[in-house]
């Protein structure tokens, strides 16, 4: 009776546990920790979205069970977003499902399309649900490089040829969490060509589509001719509209995959609370000034953070998109691994970051820094980091492994 359940045995211990425990202990000792670890937006949801939620919740008819696949008005609003933003035409009835955040949608689609023994191609490093959603479903993950270039495309072809059984699906996530890399339409063209040639499904996580800092907005895979034959894309309102706690996301694309997801969800939930869906439709269809303001907020934080880290002697590249910096561990501390360095940064600089190994073994040389505090707090974090890095600190000699 003490033996762990089968699916639980397939999940490793939570790799952020050590850092989270150290952070909790520091705060219990009344230490002021600047938390740049979790990608949890700190700005409020725009007022017009909140107002729509309040209006809807006052209607007793919205207090009943909702629709698992999303109310029609919300699905039409997402179709309008895709048409306006990407030039992609979607059928709200057959090509869109509302999800409880993109994370839930990915996990439930994994349950819908995976069989024990299936192989899924997953970039490494990547957001944990990309791998573990399928592992929970009984599939196995084969890792591929996470750079939107020829090396990644060649690795996909090699994996298809040399995996037994042949992979059934491929995960992509650009702009990326955690690496902040972006992909071009040219990359997606080659990716779709490979997927159609080798009978692969593409599952695209587009949660950071609107958080970009250049002149060219990140594209959608669904823009590419033929992509609808093999692709489902997941989007989220969490970052775009500062709605992380509202848990509102979407899946859009191939009707067969969308139908599979909708069928699984119909057994598991009745959809998000209807007023949340009404507010989400208002977010997608209403004024978009708040999205531009959100981009400028993160652009400003990026400039402050990158400049300050460079002044502290930490050479961190400026991201082109997302709300994260993917920071290589300074050479002096690289032997500690990402968990050991994260704990040391917490202890000495009073700054919490996410250890890169939490996103896969190939992330262990980095930490992820989230731009989720205001500039005053970021500057406070930078002072602590600068004092730590430029002081006479002797790096511990032992590597700290995750639990």
C-alpha positions in Angstrom: 0.0 0.0 0.0 3.0 2.3 0.4 4.0 2.0 -3.2 3.5 5.1 -5.3 0.7 5.0 -8.0 1.8 4.2 -11.5 1.4 7.7 -13.0 2.9 9.4 -10.0 6.0 7.2 -10.4 6.6 8.7 -13.8 6.8 12.2 -12.4 10.2 13.3 -10.9 10.3 15.3 -7.7 9.4 19.0 -8.3 12.7 20.5 -9.2 11.7 24.0 -7.9 11.1 22.6 -4.4 14.5 23.3 -2.9 14.4 27.0 -4.1 10.8 27.4 -3.0 11.6 26.0 0.4 14.6 28.3 0.8 12.5 31.3 -0.3 9.7 30.4 2.3 12.3 30.0 5.0 13.9 33.4 4.2 10.5 35.1 4.3 9.6 33.4 7.5 12.8 35.0 8.9 11.4 38.4 7.8 13.9 38.7 4.9 12.8 40.9 2.0 13.0 38.6 -1.1 12.6 40.1 -4.6 10.8 37.2 -6.3 11.7 37.0 -10.0 11.1 33.3 -10.2 7.5 32.6 -11.2 6.1 34.1 -14.5 3.2 35.6 -12.6 2.1 39.1 -14.0 1.9 41.7 -11.3 -0.2 44.3 -13.2 -4.0 44.4 -12.7 -6.4 43.2 -15.3 -7.6 46.2 -17.4 -10.7 47.9 -15.9 -13.0 47.4 -18.9 -12.5 43.6 -18.6 -13.2 43.6 -14.9 -16.3 45.8 -15.5 -17.6 43.2 -18.0 -17.0 40.5 -15.5 -18.9 42.4 -12.8 -21.8 43.1 -15.2 -22.1 39.4 -16.2 -21.9 38.0 -12.7 -24.9 40.1 -11.7 -27.0 38.2 -14.2 -28.4 35.1 -12.4 -28.5 33.2 -15.7 -24.7 33.1 -15.8 -24.6 31.3 -12.5 -25.6 28.0 -14.0 -23.3 25.4 -15.7 -21.5 26.8 -18.7 -20.4 25.1 -21.9 -17.2 22.9 -21.8 -16.1 24.0 -25.3 -16.8 27.7 -24.5 -19.8 29.9 -25.0 -20.4 30.8 -28.7 -19.6 34.5 -28.2 -16.2 33.7 -26.8 -15.3 31.3 -29.6 -16.4 33.9 -32.2 -14.2 36.5 -30.4 -11.2 34.2 -30.7 -11.9 33.6 -34.4 -12.0 37.4 -34.8 -8.7 37.7 -33.0 -7.0 35.1 -35.3 -8.5 36.8 -38.4 -7.3 40.3 -37.4 -3.9 39.3 -35.9 -2.8 36.4 -38.2 -5.1 36.5 -41.2 -6.3 33.0 -40.3 -9.9 32.1 -40.8 -11.3 29.7 -38.1 -14.7 28.1 -37.7 -15.8 28.8 -34.2 -17.9 25.6 -34.1 -15.3 23.1 -35.2 -11.9 24.7 -34.9 -11.9 26.4 -31.5 -12.2 25.2 -27.9 -12.0 27.4 -24.8 -9.7 25.9 -22.2 -8.9 26.6 -18.5 -5.6 28.2 -19.5 -3.3 26.8 -22.2 -1.7 24.4 -19.7 -5.0 22.5 -19.1 -5.6 22.4 -22.9 -2.2 20.9 -23.6 -2.6 18.3 -20.9 -6.1 17.2 -21.9 -5.1 17.0 -25.6 -2.3 14.8 -24.6 -4.8 12.5 -22.9 -7.0 12.6 -26.0 -4.4 11.6 -28.6 -1.8 9.6 -26.7 -1.5 5.9 -26.1 1.0 4.1 -23.8 4.2 3.7 -25.7 3.7 6.7 -28.1 6.7 9.0 -28.6 6.4 12.7 -28.6 9.1 15.1 -29.7 9.7 17.8 -27.1 12.2 20.6 -27.2 14.7 20.8 -24.3 14.6 23.0 -22.3 10.9 23.8 -22.4 7.9 24.5 -20.2 7.3 21.4 -18.0 3.8 20.6 -19.2 5.1 20.2 -22.8 6.8 17.0 -21.6 4.9 15.9 -18.6 1.4 16.3 -20.1 2.3 13.4 -22.4 4.2 11.5 -19.8 1.1 11.5 -17.5 -0.9 10.3 -20.5 1.5 7.3 -20.8 3.6 8.5 -23.7 7.4 8.9 -23.8 9.3 12.1 -24.7 12.2 12.3 -27.1 14.1 15.6 -26.7 15.2 17.8 -29.6 17.2 21.0 -29.7 15.3 24.2 -28.9 16.5 26.6 -31.5 14.2 27.7 -34.4 16.7 26.9 -37.1 18.0 24.2 -39.4 19.5 22.3 -36.5 16.1 21.8 -34.9 14.5 20.8 -38.2 17.3 18.3 -38.9 16.9 16.9 -35.4 13.2 16.4 -36.0 13.8 14.5 -39.2 16.4 12.3 -37.5 14.1 11.6 -34.6 11.3 10.6 -37.0 13.6 8.2 -38.8 15.2 6.6 -35.8 12.5 6.5 -33.1 10.5 3.3 -32.5 7.6 3.8 -32.6 7.6 6.8 -35.0 6.7 10.0 -33.1 3.1 11.1 -33.3 3.4 14.7 -32.3 5.8 17.6 -31.9 5.7 20.5 -29.4 6.8 24.0 -30.3 6.6 27.1 -28.2 7.7 30.4 -29.7 8.1 33.0 -28.2 9.6 30.5 -25.8 9.3 29.9 -22.1 12.0 29.8 -20.8 14.5 30.7 -23.5 12.6 33.7 -25.0 13.5 32.6 -28.6 11.2 33.5 -31.4 10.5 31.7 -34.7 10.0 33.1 -38.2 7.4 32.2 -40.8 10.1 30.6 -42.9 10.9 28.3 -40.0 7.3 27.4 -39.7 7.0 26.7 -43.4 9.7 24.1 -43.2 8.2 22.7 -40.0 4.8 22.2 -41.5 6.4 20.6 -44.6 8.2 18.1 -42.4 5.0 17.4 -40.3 2.9 16.7 -43.4 5.6 14.6 -45.0 6.0 12.4 -41.9 2.4 12.4 -40.6 3.3 14.4 -37.4 0.9 16.6 -35.4 2.2 20.0 -34.4 1.1 21.3 -31.0 2.1 25.0 -30.8 2.1 26.9 -27.5 1.6 30.6 -28.4 1.0 32.0 -24.9 3.5 34.9 -25.5 2.3 36.0 -29.0 1.6 39.6 -27.9 4.7 40.1 -25.6 7.3 41.1 -28.2 9.8 44.0 -28.4 10.7 44.2 -32.1 8.8 45.6 -35.0 7.6 42.2 -36.4 5.0 40.4 -34.3 5.6 36.7 -33.7 3.7 34.6 -36.3 1.3 31.8 -35.8 2.0 28.3 -37.3 -1.6 28.4 -38.6 -0.6 31.2 -41.0 1.2 28.6 -43.1 -0.7 26.8 -45.9 -1.3 23.2 -44.9 -0.9 23.8 -41.2 -4.6 23.3 -40.5 -4.2 19.7 -41.6 -1.8 18.9 -38.8 -1.7 21.7 -36.2 -3.4 22.8 -33.0 -2.3 26.0 -31.4 -2.8 27.1 -27.8 -3.2 30.7 -26.7 -3.8 32.3 -23.4 -5.2 35.5 -22.0 -3.0 35.3 -18.9 -0.1 37.4 -20.1 -1.7 39.4 -22.9 -4.4 40.9 -20.7 -2.9 40.3 -17.2 -5.5 37.6 -16.5 -3.4 34.7 -15.0 -5.8 33.9 -12.2 -8.8 33.9 -14.5 -7.5 30.7 -16.2 -8.7 31.4 -19.7 -7.1 29.9 -22.8 -7.9 28.4 -26.1 -7.1 25.7 -28.6 -7.5 26.4 -32.3 -6.7 24.5 -35.4 -7.2 21.1 -36.9 -10.9 20.0 -36.5 -10.0 16.4 -35.8 -7.7 17.3 -32.9 -10.1 20.0 -31.6 -13.0 17.4 -31.6 -10.8 15.0 -29.6 -10.0 17.7 -27.1 -13.6 18.8 -26.8 -14.7 15.2 -26.2 -12.2 14.6 -23.4 -13.1 17.9 -21.8 -16.8 17.2 -22.0 -16.2 14.3 -19.5 -14.0 16.5 -17.2 -15.5 19.9 -16.8 -18.4 22.3 -17.7 -16.1 25.0 -18.8 -15.0 28.2 -17.1 -17.5 30.3 -15.1 -19.6 32.0 -17.7 -18.9 35.6 -16.5 -15.2 34.9 -17.0 -15.9 33.8 -20.6 -18.0 36.9 -21.2 -15.1 39.0 -19.9 -12.6 37.1 -22.0 -14.7 37.8 -25.1 -14.7 41.5 -24.2 -10.9 41.4 -23.8 -10.4 39.9 -27.3 -13.0 42.1 -29.0 -12.6 45.4 -27.1 -10.0 48.1 -27.2 -6.4 46.8 -27.4 -4.6 49.8 -26.0 -4.0 47.8 -22.8 -2.0 45.2 -24.8 0.3 47.9 -26.2 0.8 49.3 -22.7 1.6 45.9 -21.4 4.3 45.5 -24.1 5.8 48.9 -23.2 5.8 48.0 -19.5 7.8 44.8 -20.1 10.1 46.5 -22.6 11.0 49.1 -20.0 11.6 46.5 -17.4 13.8 44.5 -19.8 16.0 47.6 -20.4 16.4 48.3 -16.7 17.1 44.6 -15.9 19.5 43.9 -18.7 21.5 47.1 -18.3 21.7 46.6 -14.5 22.9 43.0 -14.9 25.6 44.0 -17.4 26.8 46.7 -15.0 27.0 44.0 -12.3 29.2 42.0 -14.6 26.6 39.4 -15.6 26.4 39.1 -19.4 22.7 38.3 -20.0 21.2 38.6 -23.6 18.2 40.9 -24.0 15.2 38.8 -25.0 13.2 39.7 -28.2 10.0 38.5 -26.7 8.3 37.0 -23.6 8.5 38.2 -20.0 11.7 36.3 -19.2 15.5 36.6 -19.4 17.3 33.3 -20.0 20.5 34.0 -18.1 23.6 31.8 -18.4 25.1 31.2 -15.0 28.3 33.2 -14.5 31.4 31.0 -15.1 32.6 31.3 -11.5 29.4 29.6 -10.3 28.6 27.2 -13.2 29.8 24.2 -11.4 27.0 24.6 -8.9 24.3 23.8 -11.4 21.2 25.9 -11.6 19.6 24.8 -8.3 22.8 25.5 -6.4 23.3 28.9 -8.0 19.6 29.9 -7.5 19.9 29.0 -3.8 23.1 31.0 -3.4 21.5 34.0 -5.2 18.6 33.8 -2.8 20.9 33.7 0.2 23.4 36.3 -0.8 21.4 38.7 -3.0 17.9 38.2 -1.7 16.6 37.5 -5.2 14.6 34.5 -6.2 15.0 33.1 -9.8 13.9 29.8 -11.4 16.6 27.1 -11.9 17.0 26.2 -15.5 17.0 22.5 -14.8 13.3 22.8 -14.0 12.8 23.1 -17.8 14.9 20.1 -18.7 18.4 18.8 -18.3 19.8 21.1 -21.1 18.6 24.1 -19.1 20.9 23.5 -16.1 23.5 26.0 -17.3 20.9 28.8 -17.0 18.4 30.5 -14.7 15.2 32.1 -15.8 14.5 35.6 -14.5 10.9 36.8 -14.7 10.2 40.5 -15.2 7.3 40.4 -12.8 8.3 43.2 -10.4 8.2 47.0 -10.9 11.3 48.9 -11.7 11.8 50.0 -8.1 11.9 46.3 -7.0 14.0 45.3 -10.0 16.6 48.0 -9.1 16.6 46.6 -5.5 17.3 43.2 -6.9 20.1 44.5 -9.1 21.8 46.1 -6.1 21.8 42.8 -4.3 23.0 40.9 -7.3 25.8 43.5 -8.0 27.0 43.4 -4.4 27.0 39.6 -4.5 28.8 39.2 -7.9 31.3 41.9 -7.3 32.1 41.0 -3.7 34.7 38.6 -2.4 32.4 35.7 -2.5 33.9 32.3 -2.8 31.7 29.9 -4.8 31.0 26.6 -2.9 32.9 23.7 -4.4 30.0 21.2 -4.4 27.3 21.0 -7.0 23.8 21.1 -5.6 21.6 18.6 -7.3 17.8 19.0 -7.4 15.7 16.7 -5.3 
